[in-house]
Amino acid sequence: MNIRSKDIDGAEVSWFAPICNGDDDFMGHRSMQHKSNWENASNILLTADKLGYRNILCPSSYQVGQDTMTFASAVAPLTKQINLLAAIRCGEVHPPMLGRAIATLDHILKGRLTINIISSNLPGTDLSSADRYLRSQEVIEILKQGWTQDHIDFKGQFYNLKLDTTDPVKPYQQNGGPLLYFGGYSPPGVDLCARHCDVYLMWPETEDKIQGLMNNMSAKAATYGRTVDFGLRVHVIVRETESEARAYADHLMSKLDAEHGKEIRERALDAKSYGVARQADMRNQSDNEGYVEPHLWTGIGRARSGCGAAIVGNPDQVLNKIKRYMELGIRAFIFSGYPHLDECNLFAKYVLPKIKTISMPVVQNRIPLITPDTPLGNGLRR
């Protein structure tokens, strides 16, 4: 498997800013104390910054929570060293203006901005998977033209643009703009990441299935003359002893009604995605206590869509599980827990000091290698 990640010394250890609600003391139990608002979410982010986390995911949702770019722009000047991983839903904002907004935020952060590319359906729309990823590809190509050239000249299925760029549209990072993180499992999604993105994000699964995803992505990226780094989005519960950690996992689920959990899972815009289906399959393969392999607990997926498993154990067990992922080639981790502030502090106390932390480096081959035999998508030019 031809990947850069195994050559990177260290790991990007990130936390999660729950700006889309879902920060609870019990799964499926809404608590006003943990409601998504500026005070709570910014406190978690700034705590992660102070504790030494290297990045933090600011997610995006239509149904609940706060606007990602507005939140990120407000909190950015308050941070000291942490990167921000801002999620953007491709198609929500006209690409030239999106490029301008991202470039502005990148200048506010002095280059500490990374972007999570989202291809979900927009509220009230229902595109096929192939069309959603094609739209995202067109958005990325327009962004990169605006960030690296004096002109945007693009003709595709969703966008037809020919205009000059302006000085403010150029990001602070003059190497192609912020790193692009991406998660998707369908063939069009894998192709999109292989062509254009820098870090392939996966949700937790058994190690053999993760290895299969990585092999597939590496092979696809190689067809474009590229390599892609790998990341894992996973929850975590760490306590002084394994029994305490497993007891807390049970505690989290103690107020969950099965029907309410199903309603929570199905209301998300990505509830019918292939990635969510893979998380459901993983739950179905777990044992009676919800463990699908040692220290990987799937119970959280009973009460939320998306990432549905947690690493559970004492500090050494959690660290060893992370090291196993690193041996596979994963170098970017986005952790979270419930409540997010408490678990942010506990992970920083027990595990974070034992990991050499880094920010993901810029890849040298961010632009696809285009040859006469390379199949082109809309907007790619030889």
Contacts in CASP RR format, 6 or more apart in sequence:
PFRMAT RR
TARGET T0000
AUTHOR 0000-0000-0000
METHOD contacts of the structure
MODEL  1
MNIRSKDIDGAEVSWFAPICNGDDDFMGHRSMQHKSNWENASNILLTADK
LGYRNILCPSSYQVGQDTMTFASAVAPLTKQINLLAAIRCGEVHPPMLGR
AIATLDHILKGRLTINIISSNLPGTDLSSADRYLRSQEVIEILKQGWTQD
HIDFKGQFYNLKLDTTDPVKPYQQNGGPLLYFGGYSPPGVDLCARHCDVY
LMWPETEDKIQGLMNNMSAKAATYGRTVDFGLRVHVIVRETESEARAYAD
HLMSKLDAEHGKEIRERALDAKSYGVARQADMRNQSDNEGYVEPHLWTGI
GRARSGCGAAIVGNPDQVLNKIKRYMELGIRAFIFSGYPHLDECNLFAKY
VLPKIKTISMPVVQNRIPLITPDTPLGNGLRR
1 214 0 8 1.000
1 215 0 8 1.000
1 218 0 8 1.000
2 218 0 8 1.000
2 222 0 8 1.000
2 227 0 8 1.000
3 214 0 8 1.000
3 218 0 8 1.000
3 227 0 8 1.000
3 228 0 8 1.000
3 229 0 8 1.000
3 230 0 8 1.000
3 329 0 8 1.000
4 227 0 8 1.000
4 228 0 8 1.000
4 229 0 8 1.000
4 363 0 8 1.000
5 229 0 8 1.000
5 230 0 8 1.000
5 329 0 8 1.000
5 330 0 8 1.000
5 331 0 8 1.000
6 329 0 8 1.000
8 229 0 8 1.000
8 331 0 8 1.000
8 358 0 8 1.000
8 360 0 8 1.000
8 361 0 8 1.000
9 356 0 8 1.000
9 358 0 8 1.000
10 326 0 8 1.000
10 331 0 8 1.000
10 355 0 8 1.000
10 356 0 8 1.000
10 357 0 8 1.000
10 358 0 8 1.000
11 322 0 8 1.000
11 326 0 8 1.000
11 330 0 8 1.000
11 331 0 8 1.000
11 332 0 8 1.000
11 333 0 8 1.000
11 355 0 8 1.000
11 356 0 8 1.000
11 357 0 8 1.000
11 358 0 8 1.000
12 54 0 8 1.000
12 55 0 8 1.000
12 331 0 8 1.000
12 332 0 8 1.000
12 333 0 8 1.000
12 357 0 8 1.000
12 358 0 8 1.000
12 359 0 8 1.000
12 360 0 8 1.000
13 53 0 8 1.000
13 54 0 8 1.000
13 55 0 8 1.000
13 333 0 8 1.000
13 335 0 8 1.000
13 352 0 8 1.000
13 355 0 8 1.000
13 357 0 8 1.000
14 53 0 8 1.000
14 54 0 8 1.000
14 55 0 8 1.000
14 56 0 8 1.000
14 57 0 8 1.000
14 83 0 8 1.000
14 85 0 8 1.000
14 332 0 8 1.000
14 333 0 8 1.000
14 334 0 8 1.000
14 335 0 8 1.000
15 44 0 8 1.000
15 45 0 8 1.000
15 48 0 8 1.000
15 53 0 8 1.000
15 56 0 8 1.000
15 57 0 8 1.000
15 334 0 8 1.000
15 335 0 8 1.000
15 336 0 8 1.000
15 340 0 8 1.000
15 344 0 8 1.000
15 347 0 8 1.000
16 56 0 8 1.000
16 57 0 8 1.000
16 59 0 8 1.000
16 334 0 8 1.000
16 335 0 8 1.000
16 336 0 8 1.000
16 337 0 8 1.000
16 340 0 8 1.000
17 41 0 8 1.000
17 44 0 8 1.000
17 45 0 8 1.000
17 48 0 8 1.000
17 56 0 8 1.000
17 57 0 8 1.000
17 58 0 8 1.000
17 59 0 8 1.000
17 71 0 8 1.000
17 340 0 8 1.000
18 34 0 8 1.000
18 36 0 8 1.000
18 40 0 8 1.000
18 41 0 8 1.000
18 44 0 8 1.000
18 59 0 8 1.000
18 336 0 8 1.000
18 340 0 8 1.000
19 36 0 8 1.000
19 41 0 8 1.000
19 58 0 8 1.000
19 59 0 8 1.000
19 65 0 8 1.000
19 66 0 8 1.000
19 68 0 8 1.000
19 71 0 8 1.000
20 36 0 8 1.000
20 59 0 8 1.000
20 60 0 8 1.000
20 61 0 8 1.000
20 64 0 8 1.000
20 65 0 8 1.000
20 66 0 8 1.000
21 30 0 8 1.000
21 35 0 8 1.000
21 36 0 8 1.000
21 61 0 8 1.000
21 64 0 8 1.000
21 65 0 8 1.000
22 30 0 8 1.000
22 34 0 8 1.000
22 36 0 8 1.000
22 64 0 8 1.000
22 304 0 8 1.000
23 34 0 8 1.000
23 35 0 8 1.000
23 36 0 8 1.000
23 40 0 8 1.000
23 44 0 8 1.000
23 338 0 8 1.000
23 339 0 8 1.000
23 340 0 8 1.000
24 30 0 8 1.000
24 31 0 8 1.000
24 34 0 8 1.000
24 338 0 8 1.000
24 339 0 8 1.000
25 31 0 8 1.000
25 33 0 8 1.000
25 34 0 8 1.000
25 338 0 8 1.000
25 339 0 8 1.000
26 251 0 8 1.000
26 252 0 8 1.000
26 253 0 8 1.000
26 254 0 8 1.000
26 255 0 8 1.000
26 256 0 8 1.000
26 338 0 8 1.000
27 252 0 8 1.000
27 253 0 8 1.000
27 255 0 8 1.000
27 256 0 8 1.000
27 300 0 8 1.000
27 302 0 8 1.000
27 303 0 8 1.000
27 304 0 8 1.000
27 338 0 8 1.000
28 255 0 8 1.000
28 256 0 8 1.000
28 260 0 8 1.000
28 261 0 8 1.000
28 264 0 8 1.000
28 303 0 8 1.000
29 255 0 8 1.000
29 256 0 8 1.000
34 40 0 8 1.000
34 339 0 8 1.000
34 340 0 8 1.000
36 64 0 8 1.000
36 65 0 8 1.000
36 66 0 8 1.000
37 66 0 8 1.000
38 66 0 8 1.000
38 71 0 8 1.000
38 74 0 8 1.000
40 341 0 8 1.000
41 66 0 8 1.000
41 71 0 8 1.000
42 71 0 8 1.000
42 74 0 8 1.000
42 75 0 8 1.000
42 78 0 8 1.000
43 341 0 8 1.000
44 340 0 8 1.000
44 341 0 8 1.000
44 344 0 8 1.000
45 56 0 8 1.000
45 58 0 8 1.000
45 75 0 8 1.000
45 79 0 8 1.000
45 82 0 8 1.000
46 75 0 8 1.000
46 78 0 8 1.000
46 79 0 8 1.000
47 341 0 8 1.000
47 344 0 8 1.000
47 345 0 8 1.000
48 56 0 8 1.000
48 82 0 8 1.000
48 344 0 8 1.000
49 56 0 8 1.000
49 79 0 8 1.000
49 80 0 8 1.000
49 81 0 8 1.000
49 82 0 8 1.000
50 80 0 8 1.000
51 344 0 8 1.000
51 345 0 8 1.000
51 348 0 8 1.000
51 352 0 8 1.000
52 81 0 8 1.000
52 82 0 8 1.000
52 348 0 8 1.000
52 352 0 8 1.000
52 357 0 8 1.000
53 82 0 8 1.000
53 344 0 8 1.000
53 348 0 8 1.000
53 352 0 8 1.000
53 357 0 8 1.000
54 82 0 8 1.000
54 83 0 8 1.000
54 357 0 8 1.000
54 358 0 8 1.000
54 359 0 8 1.000
55 82 0 8 1.000
55 83 0 8 1.000
55 84 0 8 1.000
55 85 0 8 1.000
55 114 0 8 1.000
55 332 0 8 1.000
55 334 0 8 1.000
55 359 0 8 1.000
55 360 0 8 1.000
56 82 0 8 1.000
56 83 0 8 1.000
56 84 0 8 1.000
56 85 0 8 1.000
57 85 0 8 1.000
57 87 0 8 1.000
57 116 0 8 1.000
57 233 0 8 1.000
57 334 0 8 1.000
58 68 0 8 1.000
58 71 0 8 1.000
58 72 0 8 1.000
58 84 0 8 1.000
58 85 0 8 1.000
58 86 0 8 1.000
58 87 0 8 1.000
59 68 0 8 1.000
59 87 0 8 1.000
59 116 0 8 1.000
60 68 0 8 1.000
60 87 0 8 1.000
60 88 0 8 1.000
60 89 0 8 1.000
60 118 0 8 1.000
61 268 0 8 1.000
61 269 0 8 1.000
62 122 0 8 1.000
62 123 0 8 1.000
62 269 0 8 1.000
63 267 0 8 1.000
63 268 0 8 1.000
63 269 0 8 1.000
68 86 0 8 1.000
68 87 0 8 1.000
68 88 0 8 1.000
69 86 0 8 1.000
69 88 0 8 1.000
69 101 0 8 1.000
69 105 0 8 1.000
72 84 0 8 1.000
72 86 0 8 1.000
72 105 0 8 1.000
72 113 0 8 1.000
73 104 0 8 1.000
73 105 0 8 1.000
73 108 0 8 1.000
75 84 0 8 1.000
76 84 0 8 1.000
76 105 0 8 1.000
76 108 0 8 1.000
76 109 0 8 1.000
76 112 0 8 1.000
77 108 0 8 1.000
79 109 0 8 1.000
79 112 0 8 1.000
81 112 0 8 1.000
82 112 0 8 1.000
83 109 0 8 1.000
83 112 0 8 1.000
83 113 0 8 1.000
83 114 0 8 1.000
83 359 0 8 1.000
84 105 0 8 1.000
84 109 0 8 1.000
84 112 0 8 1.000
84 113 0 8 1.000
84 114 0 8 1.000
85 114 0 8 1.000
85 115 0 8 1.000
85 116 0 8 1.000
85 181 0 8 1.000
85 334 0 8 1.000
86 102 0 8 1.000
86 105 0 8 1.000
86 113 0 8 1.000
86 114 0 8 1.000
86 115 0 8 1.000
86 116 0 8 1.000
87 115 0 8 1.000
87 116 0 8 1.000
87 118 0 8 1.000
88 98 0 8 1.000
88 102 0 8 1.000
88 115 0 8 1.000
88 116 0 8 1.000
88 117 0 8 1.000
88 118 0 8 1.000
89 118 0 8 1.000
89 119 0 8 1.000
89 120 0 8 1.000
89 122 0 8 1.000
90 117 0 8 1.000
90 118 0 8 1.000
90 119 0 8 1.000
90 132 0 8 1.000
90 135 0 8 1.000
90 136 0 8 1.000
90 139 0 8 1.000
90 140 0 8 1.000
91 122 0 8 1.000
91 135 0 8 1.000
91 136 0 8 1.000
91 139 0 8 1.000
91 158 0 8 1.000
92 98 0 8 1.000
92 122 0 8 1.000
93 101 0 8 1.000
95 138 0 8 1.000
95 139 0 8 1.000
95 142 0 8 1.000
95 143 0 8 1.000
95 159 0 8 1.000
95 161 0 8 1.000
96 142 0 8 1.000
96 146 0 8 1.000
96 152 0 8 1.000
96 161 0 8 1.000
96 163 0 8 1.000
96 165 0 8 1.000
96 169 0 8 1.000
98 139 0 8 1.000
98 143 0 8 1.000
99 143 0 8 1.000
99 146 0 8 1.000
99 147 0 8 1.000
99 169 0 8 1.000
100 166 0 8 1.000
100 168 0 8 1.000
100 169 0 8 1.000
102 113 0 8 1.000
102 115 0 8 1.000
102 143 0 8 1.000
102 171 0 8 1.000
102 178 0 8 1.000
103 147 0 8 1.000
103 168 0 8 1.000
103 169 0 8 1.000
103 170 0 8 1.000
103 171 0 8 1.000
103 172 0 8 1.000
103 177 0 8 1.000
104 168 0 8 1.000
105 113 0 8 1.000
106 113 0 8 1.000
106 171 0 8 1.000
106 172 0 8 1.000
106 173 0 8 1.000
106 177 0 8 1.000
106 178 0 8 1.000
107 171 0 8 1.000
107 172 0 8 1.000
109 172 0 8 1.000
110 172 0 8 1.000
111 171 0 8 1.000
111 172 0 8 1.000
111 173 0 8 1.000
111 178 0 8 1.000
113 171 0 8 1.000
113 172 0 8 1.000
113 173 0 8 1.000
113 178 0 8 1.000
114 178 0 8 1.000
114 179 0 8 1.000
114 180 0 8 1.000
114 181 0 8 1.000
114 360 0 8 1.000
115 178 0 8 1.000
115 179 0 8 1.000
115 180 0 8 1.000
115 181 0 8 1.000
116 181 0 8 1.000
116 182 0 8 1.000
116 201 0 8 1.000
117 136 0 8 1.000
117 140 0 8 1.000
117 180 0 8 1.000
117 181 0 8 1.000
117 182 0 8 1.000
117 183 0 8 1.000
117 192 0 8 1.000
117 197 0 8 1.000
118 136 0 8 1.000
119 132 0 8 1.000
119 133 0 8 1.000
119 135 0 8 1.000
119 136 0 8 1.000
119 184 0 8 1.000
119 189 0 8 1.000
119 192 0 8 1.000
120 132 0 8 1.000
120 269 0 8 1.000
120 270 0 8 1.000
120 273 0 8 1.000
121 127 0 8 1.000
121 132 0 8 1.000
121 269 0 8 1.000
123 269 0 8 1.000
127 135 0 8 1.000
129 186 0 8 1.000
129 188 0 8 1.000
129 189 0 8 1.000
129 274 0 8 1.000
130 188 0 8 1.000
131 157 0 8 1.000
132 188 0 8 1.000
133 186 0 8 1.000
133 188 0 8 1.000
133 189 0 8 1.000
133 191 0 8 1.000
133 192 0 8 1.000
134 157 0 8 1.000
134 158 0 8 1.000
134 188 0 8 1.000
134 378 0 8 1.000
135 157 0 8 1.000
135 158 0 8 1.000
136 192 0 8 1.000
137 192 0 8 1.000
137 195 0 8 1.000
137 196 0 8 1.000
137 377 0 8 1.000
137 378 0 8 1.000
138 154 0 8 1.000
138 156 0 8 1.000
138 157 0 8 1.000
138 158 0 8 1.000
138 159 0 8 1.000
138 378 0 8 1.000
138 379 0 8 1.000
139 159 0 8 1.000
140 180 0 8 1.000
140 192 0 8 1.000
140 196 0 8 1.000
140 197 0 8 1.000
141 154 0 8 1.000
141 196 0 8 1.000
141 379 0 8 1.000
141 380 0 8 1.000
142 152 0 8 1.000
142 154 0 8 1.000
142 159 0 8 1.000
142 161 0 8 1.000
144 176 0 8 1.000
144 177 0 8 1.000
144 196 0 8 1.000
145 151 0 8 1.000
145 152 0 8 1.000
145 153 0 8 1.000
145 154 0 8 1.000
145 165 0 8 1.000
146 152 0 8 1.000
146 165 0 8 1.000
146 169 0 8 1.000
146 170 0 8 1.000
147 169 0 8 1.000
147 170 0 8 1.000
147 171 0 8 1.000
147 176 0 8 1.000
147 177 0 8 1.000
148 176 0 8 1.000
148 177 0 8 1.000
149 165 0 8 1.000
150 164 0 8 1.000
150 165 0 8 1.000
151 162 0 8 1.000
151 163 0 8 1.000
151 164 0 8 1.000
151 165 0 8 1.000
152 161 0 8 1.000
152 162 0 8 1.000
152 163 0 8 1.000
152 164 0 8 1.000
152 165 0 8 1.000
153 161 0 8 1.000
153 162 0 8 1.000
154 160 0 8 1.000
154 161 0 8 1.000
154 162 0 8 1.000
154 379 0 8 1.000
155 161 0 8 1.000
155 378 0 8 1.000
155 379 0 8 1.000
156 378 0 8 1.000
156 379 0 8 1.000
157 378 0 8 1.000
171 177 0 8 1.000
171 178 0 8 1.000
173 362 0 8 1.000
175 362 0 8 1.000
175 366 0 8 1.000
176 366 0 8 1.000
179 198 0 8 1.000
179 199 0 8 1.000
179 360 0 8 1.000
179 362 0 8 1.000
180 196 0 8 1.000
180 197 0 8 1.000
180 198 0 8 1.000
180 199 0 8 1.000
181 197 0 8 1.000
181 198 0 8 1.000
181 199 0 8 1.000
181 201 0 8 1.000
181 231 0 8 1.000
181 332 0 8 1.000
182 189 0 8 1.000
182 192 0 8 1.000
182 193 0 8 1.000
182 197 0 8 1.000
182 199 0 8 1.000
182 200 0 8 1.000
182 201 0 8 1.000
183 189 0 8 1.000
183 193 0 8 1.000
183 200 0 8 1.000
183 201 0 8 1.000
183 202 0 8 1.000
184 190 0 8 1.000
184 193 0 8 1.000
184 201 0 8 1.000
184 274 0 8 1.000
184 275 0 8 1.000
185 213 0 8 1.000
185 273 0 8 1.000
185 274 0 8 1.000
185 275 0 8 1.000
185 278 0 8 1.000
186 274 0 8 1.000
190 216 0 8 1.000
190 217 0 8 1.000
190 220 0 8 1.000
191 220 0 8 1.000
193 200 0 8 1.000
193 217 0 8 1.000
193 221 0 8 1.000
193 228 0 8 1.000
194 217 0 8 1.000
194 220 0 8 1.000
194 221 0 8 1.000
194 223 0 8 1.000
194 224 0 8 1.000
194 226 0 8 1.000
194 228 0 8 1.000
195 224 0 8 1.000
195 226 0 8 1.000
195 368 0 8 1.000
195 380 0 8 1.000
196 368 0 8 1.000
197 228 0 8 1.000
198 228 0 8 1.000
198 229 0 8 1.000
198 360 0 8 1.000
198 362 0 8 1.000
198 363 0 8 1.000
198 366 0 8 1.000
199 228 0 8 1.000
199 229 0 8 1.000
199 230 0 8 1.000
199 231 0 8 1.000
199 332 0 8 1.000
199 360 0 8 1.000
200 213 0 8 1.000
200 214 0 8 1.000
200 217 0 8 1.000
200 228 0 8 1.000
200 229 0 8 1.000
200 230 0 8 1.000
200 231 0 8 1.000
201 231 0 8 1.000
201 232 0 8 1.000
201 233 0 8 1.000
201 332 0 8 1.000
201 334 0 8 1.000
202 210 0 8 1.000
202 213 0 8 1.000
202 214 0 8 1.000
202 230 0 8 1.000
202 231 0 8 1.000
202 232 0 8 1.000
202 233 0 8 1.000
203 232 0 8 1.000
203 233 0 8 1.000
203 234 0 8 1.000
203 275 0 8 1.000
203 278 0 8 1.000
203 279 0 8 1.000
203 306 0 8 1.000
203 307 0 8 1.000
203 308 0 8 1.000
203 309 0 8 1.000
204 210 0 8 1.000
204 232 0 8 1.000
204 233 0 8 1.000
204 234 0 8 1.000
204 282 0 8 1.000
204 296 0 8 1.000
204 307 0 8 1.000
204 308 0 8 1.000
204 309 0 8 1.000
204 310 0 8 1.000
204 311 0 8 1.000
205 213 0 8 1.000
205 278 0 8 1.000
205 279 0 8 1.000
205 282 0 8 1.000
205 292 0 8 1.000
205 309 0 8 1.000
206 282 0 8 1.000
206 285 0 8 1.000
206 292 0 8 1.000
206 293 0 8 1.000
206 296 0 8 1.000
207 293 0 8 1.000
207 324 0 8 1.000
207 325 0 8 1.000
207 328 0 8 1.000
209 278 0 8 1.000
210 232 0 8 1.000
210 325 0 8 1.000
210 328 0 8 1.000
210 330 0 8 1.000
211 328 0 8 1.000
214 230 0 8 1.000
214 328 0 8 1.000
214 329 0 8 1.000
214 330 0 8 1.000
217 228 0 8 1.000
217 230 0 8 1.000
218 227 0 8 1.000
218 228 0 8 1.000
221 227 0 8 1.000
221 228 0 8 1.000
223 374 0 8 1.000
224 368 0 8 1.000
224 369 0 8 1.000
224 374 0 8 1.000
225 365 0 8 1.000
225 368 0 8 1.000
225 369 0 8 1.000
226 363 0 8 1.000
226 365 0 8 1.000
226 366 0 8 1.000
226 368 0 8 1.000
226 369 0 8 1.000
227 363 0 8 1.000
227 365 0 8 1.000
228 363 0 8 1.000
229 331 0 8 1.000
229 332 0 8 1.000
229 360 0 8 1.000
229 363 0 8 1.000
230 328 0 8 1.000
230 329 0 8 1.000
230 330 0 8 1.000
230 331 0 8 1.000
230 332 0 8 1.000
231 330 0 8 1.000
231 331 0 8 1.000
231 332 0 8 1.000
231 333 0 8 1.000
231 334 0 8 1.000
232 325 0 8 1.000
232 330 0 8 1.000
232 332 0 8 1.000
232 333 0 8 1.000
232 334 0 8 1.000
233 307 0 8 1.000
233 334 0 8 1.000
234 307 0 8 1.000
234 309 0 8 1.000
234 310 0 8 1.000
234 311 0 8 1.000
234 333 0 8 1.000
234 334 0 8 1.000
234 335 0 8 1.000
235 300 0 8 1.000
235 307 0 8 1.000
235 308 0 8 1.000
235 309 0 8 1.000
235 310 0 8 1.000
235 311 0 8 1.000
235 335 0 8 1.000
235 336 0 8 1.000
235 337 0 8 1.000
235 338 0 8 1.000
236 310 0 8 1.000
236 311 0 8 1.000
236 312 0 8 1.000
236 318 0 8 1.000
236 335 0 8 1.000
236 336 0 8 1.000
236 337 0 8 1.000
236 343 0 8 1.000
236 347 0 8 1.000
236 351 0 8 1.000
237 245 0 8 1.000
237 248 0 8 1.000
237 249 0 8 1.000
237 252 0 8 1.000
237 297 0 8 1.000
237 310 0 8 1.000
237 311 0 8 1.000
237 312 0 8 1.000
237 313 0 8 1.000
237 337 0 8 1.000
237 343 0 8 1.000
238 245 0 8 1.000
238 311 0 8 1.000
238 312 0 8 1.000
238 313 0 8 1.000
238 314 0 8 1.000
238 315 0 8 1.000
238 318 0 8 1.000
238 343 0 8 1.000
238 346 0 8 1.000
238 347 0 8 1.000
238 350 0 8 1.000
238 351 0 8 1.000
239 245 0 8 1.000
239 248 0 8 1.000
239 313 0 8 1.000
239 314 0 8 1.000
239 346 0 8 1.000
239 350 0 8 1.000
240 314 0 8 1.000
240 315 0 8 1.000
240 350 0 8 1.000
241 314 0 8 1.000
242 312 0 8 1.000
242 313 0 8 1.000
242 314 0 8 1.000
242 317 0 8 1.000
244 314 0 8 1.000
245 312 0 8 1.000
245 313 0 8 1.000
245 314 0 8 1.000
246 289 0 8 1.000
246 297 0 8 1.000
246 312 0 8 1.000
246 313 0 8 1.000
249 297 0 8 1.000
249 299 0 8 1.000
249 310 0 8 1.000
249 312 0 8 1.000
252 300 0 8 1.000
252 338 0 8 1.000
253 299 0 8 1.000
253 302 0 8 1.000
253 303 0 8 1.000
256 302 0 8 1.000
256 303 0 8 1.000
258 302 0 8 1.000
260 303 0 8 1.000
261 302 0 8 1.000
261 303 0 8 1.000
264 303 0 8 1.000
264 304 0 8 1.000
264 305 0 8 1.000
265 271 0 8 1.000
265 276 0 8 1.000
265 301 0 8 1.000
265 302 0 8 1.000
265 303 0 8 1.000
265 304 0 8 1.000
265 305 0 8 1.000
266 305 0 8 1.000
267 305 0 8 1.000
268 276 0 8 1.000
268 305 0 8 1.000
268 306 0 8 1.000
270 276 0 8 1.000
270 305 0 8 1.000
270 306 0 8 1.000
271 305 0 8 1.000
275 306 0 8 1.000
276 305 0 8 1.000
276 306 0 8 1.000
279 298 0 8 1.000
279 301 0 8 1.000
279 306 0 8 1.000
279 307 0 8 1.000
279 308 0 8 1.000
279 309 0 8 1.000
282 292 0 8 1.000
282 298 0 8 1.000
282 308 0 8 1.000
282 309 0 8 1.000
283 290 0 8 1.000
283 292 0 8 1.000
283 298 0 8 1.000
283 299 0 8 1.000
283 301 0 8 1.000
283 302 0 8 1.000
283 308 0 8 1.000
285 292 0 8 1.000
286 292 0 8 1.000
286 297 0 8 1.000
286 298 0 8 1.000
286 299 0 8 1.000
289 297 0 8 1.000
290 297 0 8 1.000
290 298 0 8 1.000
290 299 0 8 1.000
291 297 0 8 1.000
291 298 0 8 1.000
291 312 0 8 1.000
292 298 0 8 1.000
292 309 0 8 1.000
294 321 0 8 1.000
295 311 0 8 1.000
295 312 0 8 1.000
295 313 0 8 1.000
295 317 0 8 1.000
295 318 0 8 1.000
295 321 0 8 1.000
296 309 0 8 1.000
296 310 0 8 1.000
296 311 0 8 1.000
296 312 0 8 1.000
296 321 0 8 1.000
297 309 0 8 1.000
297 310 0 8 1.000
297 311 0 8 1.000
297 312 0 8 1.000
298 308 0 8 1.000
298 309 0 8 1.000
299 308 0 8 1.000
299 309 0 8 1.000
299 310 0 8 1.000
300 307 0 8 1.000
300 308 0 8 1.000
300 309 0 8 1.000
300 310 0 8 1.000
300 338 0 8 1.000
301 307 0 8 1.000
301 308 0 8 1.000
301 309 0 8 1.000
307 336 0 8 1.000
310 337 0 8 1.000
311 318 0 8 1.000
311 321 0 8 1.000
311 322 0 8 1.000
312 318 0 8 1.000
315 350 0 8 1.000
315 351 0 8 1.000
315 354 0 8 1.000
318 347 0 8 1.000
318 350 0 8 1.000
318 351 0 8 1.000
319 351 0 8 1.000
319 354 0 8 1.000
319 355 0 8 1.000
322 333 0 8 1.000
322 351 0 8 1.000
322 355 0 8 1.000
325 333 0 8 1.000
331 358 0 8 1.000
331 360 0 8 1.000
332 360 0 8 1.000
335 343 0 8 1.000
335 347 0 8 1.000
336 343 0 8 1.000
337 343 0 8 1.000
337 344 0 8 1.000
368 374 0 8 1.000
368 380 0 8 1.000
370 376 0 8 1.000
370 380 0 8 1.000
370 381 0 8 1.000
370 382 0 8 1.000
372 382 0 8 1.000
376 382 0 8 1.000
END
